[in-house]
Amino acid sequence: MLYGLKEGVLKKIRKVFETFPAVEKAVLYGSRAKGTQRPGSDIDLTLKGDGLNLELMNEIGLQLDDLLLPYTFDLSIYHQINDPDLIAHILRAGVLFYSKNK
């Protein structure tokens, strides 16, 4: 299990990102990236890509919810984050979760 998630779960999440061409990368951060997650920990993901906006992020969130996984998702768009501490955390602890070119 990677990031406390089974391989099948990872594939389902990545498949959602594949359906949105604007998503160039997704970076996992928070407890799952650090390996300190607990059962039921949320999945913190920030999305990178020039064409991303709030409407698209909400649509991605709905599709992730439709997977009916026992996790909540905390999505953000990296270039819209205004909190310097959060940006520093993502740069320090974030791991590449999805890349369109892989």
C-alpha positions as CSV (number, residue, x, y, z in Angstrom):
1,M,0.0,0.0,0.0
2,L,1.3,3.4,-1.0
3,Y,0.2,6.4,1.0
4,G,-2.0,4.1,3.0
5,L,-4.1,3.4,-0.1
6,K,-4.6,0.2,-2.0
7,E,-3.4,0.0,-5.6
8,G,-6.9,-0.2,-6.9
9,V,-7.8,3.0,-5.1
10,L,-4.8,4.8,-6.5
11,K,-5.8,3.7,-10.0
12,K,-9.4,4.9,-9.6
13,I,-8.3,8.3,-8.4
14,R,-5.7,8.7,-11.2
15,K,-8.3,7.6,-13.8
16,V,-10.5,10.6,-12.8
17,F,-7.5,12.9,-13.4
18,E,-6.9,11.4,-16.8
19,T,-10.4,12.5,-17.9
20,F,-9.5,16.1,-17.3
21,P,-6.9,17.3,-19.8
22,A,-6.3,20.5,-17.8
23,V,-4.8,18.5,-14.9
24,E,-1.2,18.3,-15.7
25,K,-0.1,17.1,-12.3
26,A,-1.6,16.3,-8.9
27,V,0.6,16.6,-5.8
28,L,-0.3,14.7,-2.6
29,Y,0.6,16.4,0.6
30,G,-0.4,16.2,4.3
31,S,-0.4,13.1,6.5
32,R,-0.6,10.6,3.6
33,A,2.5,12.1,1.9
34,K,4.4,12.1,5.2
35,G,3.3,8.6,6.0
36,T,1.6,9.6,9.2
37,Q,-2.0,9.0,8.1
38,R,-4.5,7.3,10.3
39,P,-7.5,5.2,9.2
40,G,-10.0,7.6,7.7
41,S,-7.4,10.4,7.0
42,D,-8.4,12.6,4.2
43,I,-6.5,12.8,0.9
44,D,-5.0,16.2,0.3
45,L,-4.3,16.9,-3.3
46,T,-3.3,20.1,-5.1
47,L,-3.7,20.3,-8.8
48,K,-1.4,21.9,-11.3
49,G,-2.3,23.0,-14.8
50,D,-2.8,26.2,-16.8
51,G,-6.5,25.6,-17.6
52,L,-7.6,24.8,-14.0
53,N,-10.3,26.9,-12.4
54,L,-12.8,26.5,-9.5
55,E,-15.6,25.1,-11.6
56,L,-13.3,22.4,-13.0
57,M,-11.9,21.6,-9.6
58,N,-15.5,21.2,-8.3
59,E,-16.3,18.8,-11.2
60,I,-13.2,16.7,-10.4
61,G,-14.3,16.6,-6.7
62,L,-17.7,15.4,-7.7
63,Q,-16.2,12.6,-9.8
64,L,-13.9,11.6,-7.0
65,D,-16.9,11.5,-4.6
66,D,-18.8,9.3,-7.1
67,L,-16.1,6.7,-6.7
68,L,-17.7,6.0,-3.3
69,L,-14.4,5.6,-1.5
70,P,-14.2,5.7,2.3
71,Y,-12.1,8.9,2.2
72,T,-12.7,12.6,1.9
73,F,-10.7,14.6,-0.6
74,D,-9.3,18.1,0.1
75,L,-8.6,19.5,-3.4
76,S,-6.9,22.8,-4.2
77,I,-5.4,24.5,-7.3
78,Y,-1.8,25.1,-6.6
79,H,-1.4,28.5,-8.4
80,Q,-4.4,29.8,-6.4
81,I,-3.1,29.0,-3.0
82,N,-2.4,32.2,-1.0
83,D,-1.1,30.6,2.2
84,P,2.7,30.8,2.3
85,D,2.8,28.1,5.0
86,L,0.7,25.7,2.9
87,I,2.9,26.3,-0.1
88,A,6.0,25.7,1.9
89,H,4.5,22.4,3.3
90,I,3.6,21.2,-0.3
91,L,7.1,22.0,-1.5
92,R,8.7,20.3,1.4
93,A,6.4,17.2,1.9
94,G,4.5,16.9,-1.3
95,V,4.9,13.9,-3.6
96,L,3.9,13.6,-7.2
97,F,0.7,11.6,-7.3
98,Y,-0.3,12.0,-10.9
99,S,1.3,13.3,-14.0
100,K,-0.4,13.6,-17.4
101,N,2.9,12.7,-19.2
102,K,3.4,9.4,-17.3
